[in-house]
Amino acid sequence: MSAAGIPGDRFMTIAEVAQALRVSRMTVYRLVNSHAIHAVRFGRSYRVPESAVESYIEHSAVDEAEQNPPKAAGEQ
């Protein structure tokens, strides 16, 4: 945070977040409304700190071992 108490990172619009994540704007709104991504509301619009997007990506990463569990004996 800066001396004025304002976060030092850049704020992104919903459209910018959607473009960065390659998802629709509606998906970003759902993530914001479900509190999966932190956002700040200014009037009728939202702004998302870049750090919140980075945090979401880090916490949502799928481990390859989780994605491809070992097969049981006899499975093809």
Secondary structure, DSSP 8 states (H G I E B T S, - for coil): --TTS--SS-EE-HHHHHHHHTS-HHHHHHHHHTTSS--EEETTEEEEEHHHHHHHHHHH---HHHHS----TT--
